[in-house]
């Protein structure tokens, strides 16, 4: 399976990613169905850290469910090509047309806990998102729009503002700061 190879190839950034990578591979290799939401305990999602061409801005959406500014992304819903999922979700959630990958490889891995909640009048039990993040690029001057059933706003932030805009401390400290640190390192490596 291509997804297993992509996750095996990925070099973890820190201990969190190392442990999450091992668990993602263990669960994938078990044969458990993880690409669709029919698995109520855990399933794959794809997220995007959408940056400007100058790498100094990040696109965020004000997520209705979490009442917070957050990255863009969504469920795999049976699709194993998670880069395509991330790009589709950015287009759907922001209205951006000209989004493209900076890298085709995985940029980050996370296992995220999701508390039980209501969606479209139905209860969704607590579960895990096996999340694969991609680094994408778009033009901050391009028009954006909300997707009313998912978000209340879409806006560009500086790297530091993107972290500060989140109301979720765990995401601020463990995800968004990590993504910014990786982005800065990636930019330095690209300059060398």
N, C-alpha and C positions, 0 to 999 in steps of 0.2 A: 504494500500500500504506500502510495506517494507521501501521504501525511506522516506516516511513521518515519520514513527516510528523512523528511524535512525536519522533524523534531529531533531525530538522532543526530543530524548534521549540525544542529544549532549549538552554539557555544554559550553556556549560561554566563550571565553577568555577575551573579552573586549567589549566595547560598539559597535564597528563596527560589530563584530560577532553577538551580541545580536540583533541589528537592522536587519542585513542581514538574520539571522535565522527566524525572524518574517515574513519578506517579502517572503522568500522562502516557508515557510509553507502556508502563505496566498495564494500565487500563485498556489502552488500544490493543495491545497484544493478547489480552484476555478474550478478545472476540465480542466483548460487550457492545451493544449498539450505542454509540455515543454521538453520532452525527445528527440525530433527530431529537425532538422534544418528547418523544414517547418514552424516553428514559427519564423518569421523574426525579432521579437522584442526581444526575450529572449529564451534561451534554456540551458539545463544542460550540464556541462562539468565536467571532473574529472582530477585532477592534482595529482602529486606525489612529495613529498619531499623525494628524494632517498638519504639515508645516508649510510655510511660505518658501519660495525659491531662495530667499536670503537666509532661511533657517532661523529667523528671529521672531516668528509668530506661529501660534498654534490655533487651529479651529476647534471650537468647543460648541456643544449644544446644551441648552438648559433642559435636562431630562425630567419629564413629568413624574415618572415613578419615584425617582430618588430626590426630587426637589433640589437639584444641584446642577451646576455646570459640570459637564463630563465629556470624555472623548466620544467618538462616534463608533458604532458597531452594532452587531446583532448576531442572531442565532444562525448556525450553519444550515439548519433545516434540510439535512440530507446531502448537502453539497460538501465534497471533500476538498475542493479548491478554495481554501480559506482566504487567499489573497483576493479572489473574485468576490467572495462574500463581503470582505471588508470594503472593497471599492463600491460594490452595489449599495451597501448600507450607507456609506458616505453620500452617495448620490441621492438616495431616497430621503435621508434625514436632513440634508442641507440644500438640496437642489443644485449643487455644483455639478457641472458637466465635465469640466477639464481636470479631473483628478487623475493622477498617475503615480505609479510606485517610484519611490526614490531607490528602493531595493526590492528585489523580488523575493529575497529570503526573509525569514522570520526576524522581526526586530526585538520581540520580547515575548515571554511566556508568563502566564499567571493562572493560578487556580483561585477563582473568586467565589465567595459565598454570597448567596442571594437569599434574603429573608422571604418568608411566605408573604404573598400579597394578592391583591385582586387585579385582574386584567380583563377589561371588557366584560365585567360582571361575573367573571369566573375566578375561583380561588386557585392560585398557583402555589404548591407547597415549597418550602425551603429546599434549595438544591445548590449544586456547584456548577459554575461555568468554567469549563476547560478552555481558557482564552488564549488565542494566538494573536499577537499584535503585529501590524505592519506599519512601516514608515511610508507615508504617502505625501504628495506635494500638490498644492493648488495655488491659484492666484488670489491673493486677498482682495483684489479689486473686482473679481468676478461676483455676480449677484448670488446671494444665498436667500433661502426662505425656510420657514419652519415646516415641520411635519406635525400638524396639530395633535394627532393622536399619540405622539411620542415626545415632542419637545415644545417649549414655549419661546425659544430663542436660539439663534445661531450667530456666533460672533467670533472674531479673531482676537487673541490675547497675546501679549508678550509671553515669553517662556515663564517668567516668574508670576505674572498675573494669572496664567492658566492654572498654576498650582494653587494660588491663593483663592481663585474663584470657586474652587470645589468646596462643598460643605461636608465632605466625607474625609475625615482625618486619615483613615487608613489609605485611601486612594492618594491623598496628597503626599503622604510620607513614603508609601511603599510602591506606588505605581507612577504617578506623574513626575515626582522628583527623579525617579530612576530613568524614566523616558527622556527627560531633559538632559540628565547627565550622559546618557548614551548618545543623544543627539550631538552634544558638544564634543564628545570624543570622536564621533563619526566625522564631524566637520573638520576637526584637527587632522585626522588621518587623511581626509580628502585633500587637504591643503599640502600635505607632505609629498 
